[in-house]
Amino acid sequence: MITTEPRMNLSEFTPVQRRMLEVLADGRPHTPLELHACLVDELGPVSNIKFHLTTIRKKLRPRGEDIICEIHNRKMHYRHVRLISNS
């Protein structure tokens, strides 16, 4: 049986955060450069994505979701995941 989950209300996220979530929505790992393309100022440092990811994580965790860091081929990747509940 296929269950459809309610779509996330994106209105509480900034436009940059929404673009990052759209990239991460497929559940696959993405490089910092892929997420950097979502920033308004693409000439800014890649470290700017960390600020946005921190804010996104604070909004996702109460919903049982998170953005995790993974290492693939010695490079950092980010992935949107659903957390397992203890209840």
N, C-alpha and C positions, 0 to 999 in steps of 0.2 A: 504494500500500500504506500502510495506517495503522499507525503504530507507537505502542505505548503505552509511556510512560516510567514508571519506578518512582516512586511517590509519595515526597515528601520526608518524612523522619523528623522530625516536629515536636516530639518529646519534648525536644530540646535547646534549644527556644525557650521563653521565658516566655509566660504566657497573653496578655499584651498583644501580644507579638511574633507569636504565632500568629494573633490577630485581625487584625493588620496584614497578615500574609501572605495570609490568606483574602481580604481586600479586594483586594490586589494580584495575586491568582492569575489574574485574567482577562486580564492582560497589557495592559490599557488604562491610560492616564494617570489618576492620581487626585490631587485637591487635598490640601493639608495639612489642611484642615478635615475631609475624609472620613477621613483617618487619625487625626485628633485624636479622632474619635468612638470609636476603639478603646481609648483610654486609660481607666484606672480613674477618674482624677480629671478629668472633662471640663471642670472649671472652671480647670484649670491652663493655663499658657501653651502656645500652639501650638508654641513652640520645644522643648517636651518630646519631640515626635516625632523630632527630630533625634538625640537620644540613642539612642532605640530603633532608628532606621534605621542608625546607625553599628554597633550591636551585630549587627543582622541581616546587614548587609553583610559583617562579619568572618566570619560563619558560612557565608554563601552563596558567597563568592568562591572558596574551595577546591573547590567543586562546579561551578565554571564558570557561576555565576549572579551577578546583582548587582541593585541598585536604583539606577536612574539618575534624574537630575533633567532635566526638560524644561521649556521655556517655551512655553506656549500662550496666545495672546491676552494677552501681557504678564503672565501669572501662572505661578507655579511649580507643576509637577505631578511626581509620582513614578510610576515604572513598573518592574515586575519584568521583567528580561530574562535571556536565556541568552547567555553570552559566546561569541565565536568563538575556538576553540582554534588556536594556532599550530602544533600538532603534526600 
